[in-house]
C-alpha cells in the first residue's frame, strides 16, 4: 500500500536543501510585503491625491482600479514567462518595472500620469507575485520547511494588505500622497540588489512555441472578468456594462481553456483543477478573500465616514485583523502536522465564519461599537490566517514541480479576484441596505439624492452643511450605514460556512502535504 505522500504530484526524492533558503525567504517576504501593501495603501492617500490633482470622476475610478486590472490580467502570462525564461529574472525585471512606475507616480502632475504609473505598477506586480511562490517551491525541498515558508508568505501577504492603510496614513499626513509611491523605491532597490546576489535561478523547460493566442485570450478574459466585477460594485446590477464584460470574460476564458487543453505545452495547465485538493484549496482562498476584502473596504469606510476617524486612526483600528492573521499563519504548519488537513482547513473557515457573523449577532442585542468590531476583525484575521495558509500549502503540494508557475498564478488570481468580488457583491449589498435604511431627509432633491448615493458622498455633504445640521445628517447616515454593513458580513459568513462544509466533505482524508515523499 502506498503512503499518502506518494500519491502527490511531486512525489520524488527530496534533493539536498539550499543553504540560502532562509535568506531567500527573507528577501521574498520583503518583496511581497511591498506588493501587498500597495493594494491598500492608496486608500488613505487618495483624498490627498484628489485634492492636489483634481481628477474627474472617471479618472478617479481608473486611478483606483487600473492596478488590480493590470495585475489580474497578466498573472497567468507572467507565471508562464517565469517558468520558461527564469523566475529570478522575472522577479527582478518586475521590481525594475515597479520602481520605474513608482518614480513616474511621484513626479506626476496630471491624473493620467498616475493612471499610467498605476497600470505599470500592476505589470510589475504581476511579474513579481508568481515568481515568489515558484522560487520558494524550488529552494525549500523539505515539505515541513516548505509549509512554514508558505505560512510566512500567507502571513506577509494578508498582513501587508491590512498594514497598508496604517503605513499610508503615517506617510500621507506628513509628506503628502507622493510618499505612498516614494516608499517603493528604496525597497525595490534593496530587493534587486539582494535578489541578484542570493536568489537562485530556476526554470520549467517547455518545448514548442510561445502561445501568443493564449496570451491574448487570457489577458482579455481576465481583464474583462476583473473589470466586470469591479464595475458591478460601482454601478450595481441594473447597469448592462458589467454584465457585458462578464459575458466577454466567459467567452474569452472558455476559448482559452479549450485551447490550453489541446496544447502540449500550455500557458496554464488547466487540468490542475481536476485534482480535488487543488480545486478546493483555490476555492478556499477565493472565498476567504471575498470576506476579508469586503470587511477591509466596508469597515474602513465605517471608521472614516461613520465614526469620523482620520485615515491613520482608521488604519490603526484595522490592526486586529492583521495581527490575528500573522499569529495564526505561523502556528498553522504545526496544526497541519498533528491533525488532518481537512479538519484544519475546515476549522479556519469556521473561525472566519464566526468573525464575519459576530457584528450582525451583536447588533441584534445592542448598538455596535468599535470593541465588537475589533473582536470581529481579530477573529476574522485568525480564520483567514489558518485557512489561507492551509490552502496555499495544499494547492502548491498538489502541483507538479514543472507547473508551479501556473499554480502560483492561480493562487494569486484567487487572492485578487476574491477581494474584488467581496467589494463588488457585499459592497453593493451594503450600499443598497444603506439607502433602504435612510429616513426621509429634509434636503432639496439633488442634495438628498447625493446623500443616498453613498456614505462617502453623504459625509461630504454633511461637512459642507456644517453646524448642527451637518452633525445631525452625519449621525443619520452613520446609523444607516452601520445597520447596512452587518448583513453584508453575514452573507460573507454563509459563503465561508459553505466552503468549510466542502472542505470537510471533499478534501481527501489521507492528504499530507507537509510530509516528504518516500
Buried (B, 14 or more C-beta within 10 A) or exposed (E): EEBBBEBBBBBEEBEEEBEBBBBBBEBBBBBBBBBBBBBBBBBBBBBBBBEBBEBEEEBBBBBBBBBBBBBBBBBBBBBBBBBBEBBBBBBBBBBBBBBBBBBBBBEBEEBEBBBBBBBBBBBBBBBBBBBBBBBBBBBBBBBBBBBBBBBBBBBBBBBBBBBBBBBBBBBBBEEBBBBBBBBBBEBBEBBBEBBEEBBEEBBBEBEEEBBEEBBBBBBBBBBBBBBBBBBBBBEEEEEEEBBEBBEBBBBBBEBBBEBBEEBEBBBBBBEBEEBEBBBBBBBBBBBBBBBBBBBBBBBBBBBBBBBEBEBBBBBBBBBBBBBBBBBBBBBBBBBBEEEBBBBBBBBBBBBBBBBBBBBBBBBEEEEBEBEBBBBBBBBBBBBBBBBBBBBBBBBBBBBBBBBBBBBBBBBBBBBBBBBBBBBBBBBBBBBBBBBEBBEEBEBEEEBBEBBBBBBBBBBEBBEEBEEEEBEEBBEBBBBBBBBBBBBBBBBBBEBBBBBBEBBBEEBBEEBBBBBBBE
